[in-house]
């Protein structure tokens, strides 16, 4: 299994050490993430969707406390933007 955030190998379905540290780090405390008007494309949106999803649902769980995320004005496609929206909605 490939860790999306770090491009490292994670064997047996376990999260890599970096992913584990992220879930306890600064992102774990983040409640409001405003990244509108940047150059975040499809790959970046997919990474954020994975970070939003809890680990129990196949995500990395790196943003467990995030209740608001603004990704407007980024060049990502509609499908990638919907992935982030769906990840937020499905956590609630």
Kinemage of the C-alpha trace (Angstrom):
@kinemage 1
@onewidth
@group {chain A} dominant
@subgroup {mainchain}
@vectorlist {calphas} color= white
{ca unk a 1} P 0.000 0.000 0.000
{ca unk a 2} L 1.371 3.432 -0.884
{ca unk a 3} L 1.075 6.271 1.617
{ca unk a 4} L -0.510 9.119 -0.381
{ca unk a 5} L 0.976 11.917 1.700
{ca unk a 6} L 4.572 10.748 1.798
{ca unk a 7} L 4.892 8.409 -1.183
{ca unk a 8} L 6.374 5.804 1.129
{ca unk a 9} L 5.579 2.144 1.424
{ca unk a 10} L 3.238 1.127 4.217
{ca unk a 11} L 3.012 -2.628 4.608
{ca unk a 12} L 0.111 -4.675 5.898
{ca unk a 13} L -2.340 -1.779 5.851
{ca unk a 14} L -0.596 -0.008 8.734
{ca unk a 15} L 0.025 3.696 8.510
{ca unk a 16} L 3.617 4.745 8.111
{ca unk a 17} L 5.421 6.388 11.033
{ca unk a 18} L 5.090 9.826 9.424
{ca unk a 19} L 1.323 9.375 9.045
{ca unk a 20} L 1.070 8.320 12.669
{ca unk a 21} L 3.007 11.427 13.747
{ca unk a 22} L 0.762 13.654 11.614
{ca unk a 23} L -2.349 12.285 13.297
{ca unk a 24} L -0.927 13.483 16.632
{ca unk a 25} L 0.617 16.717 15.324
{ca unk a 26} L -0.515 20.214 14.461
{ca unk a 27} L -3.015 19.051 11.839
{ca unk a 28} L -4.793 16.997 14.479
{ca unk a 29} L -5.695 20.284 16.207
{ca unk a 30} L -6.764 22.164 13.061
{ca unk a 31} L -10.440 23.151 13.117
{ca unk a 32} L -10.608 25.696 10.300
{ca unk a 33} L -8.550 25.291 7.134
{ca unk a 34} L -8.702 28.053 4.529
{ca unk a 35} L -6.808 27.251 1.363
{ca unk a 36} L -8.943 29.075 -1.184
{ca unk a 37} L -7.252 30.808 -4.110
{ca unk a 38} L -4.160 28.613 -4.228
{ca unk a 39} L -2.910 26.324 -6.972
{ca unk a 40} L -4.264 23.083 -5.523
{ca unk a 41} L -5.053 20.638 -8.307
{ca unk a 42} L -6.674 17.217 -8.471
{ca unk a 43} L -3.825 15.386 -6.729
{ca unk a 44} L -3.737 17.922 -3.897
{ca unk a 45} L -7.505 17.725 -3.446
{ca unk a 46} L -7.288 13.933 -3.313
{ca unk a 47} L -4.636 14.214 -0.587
{ca unk a 48} L -6.887 16.540 1.432
{ca unk a 49} L -9.860 14.199 0.980
{ca unk a 50} L -7.713 11.359 2.377
{ca unk a 51} L -6.568 13.555 5.285
{ca unk a 52} L -10.177 14.417 6.118
{ca unk a 53} L -11.385 10.808 6.075
{ca unk a 54} L -10.921 8.946 9.350
{ca unk a 55} L -8.420 6.095 9.313
{ca unk a 56} L -11.292 3.734 10.136
{ca unk a 57} L -12.786 4.610 6.732
{ca unk a 58} L -9.573 4.222 4.737
{ca unk a 59} L -8.261 7.770 5.078
{ca unk a 60} L -5.209 8.994 6.924
{ca unk a 61} L -7.203 10.729 9.655
{ca unk a 62} L -4.737 13.639 9.715
{ca unk a 63} L -7.488 16.278 10.138
{ca unk a 64} L -9.788 14.783 12.800
{ca unk a 65} L -10.854 18.089 14.365
{ca unk a 66} L -11.398 20.041 11.139
{ca unk a 67} L -14.987 21.287 10.903
{ca unk a 68} L -14.531 23.797 8.065
{ca unk a 69} L -12.386 23.718 4.960
{ca unk a 70} L -12.352 26.320 2.180
{ca unk a 71} L -10.806 25.128 -1.058
{ca unk a 72} L -12.618 27.539 -3.380
{ca unk a 73} L -10.786 29.183 -6.242
{ca unk a 74} L -8.363 26.326 -6.824
{ca unk a 75} L -7.812 24.836 -10.300
{ca unk a 76} L -8.840 21.298 -9.286
{ca unk a 77} L -11.570 19.671 -11.301
{ca unk a 78} L -15.140 19.338 -10.134
{ca unk a 79} L -14.770 15.649 -9.251
{ca unk a 80} L -11.754 16.332 -7.029
{ca unk a 81} L -13.553 19.187 -5.274
{ca unk a 82} L -16.559 16.945 -4.659
{ca unk a 83} L -14.271 14.343 -3.081
{ca unk a 84} L -13.242 16.898 -0.435
{ca unk a 85} L -16.849 17.980 0.113
{ca unk a 86} L -18.005 14.365 0.432
{ca unk a 87} L -15.222 13.556 2.893
{ca unk a 88} L -16.337 16.480 5.088
{ca unk a 89} L -20.023 15.581 4.853
{ca unk a 90} L -19.481 11.898 5.594
{ca unk a 91} L -17.602 12.656 8.826
{ca unk a 92} L -20.473 14.567 10.376
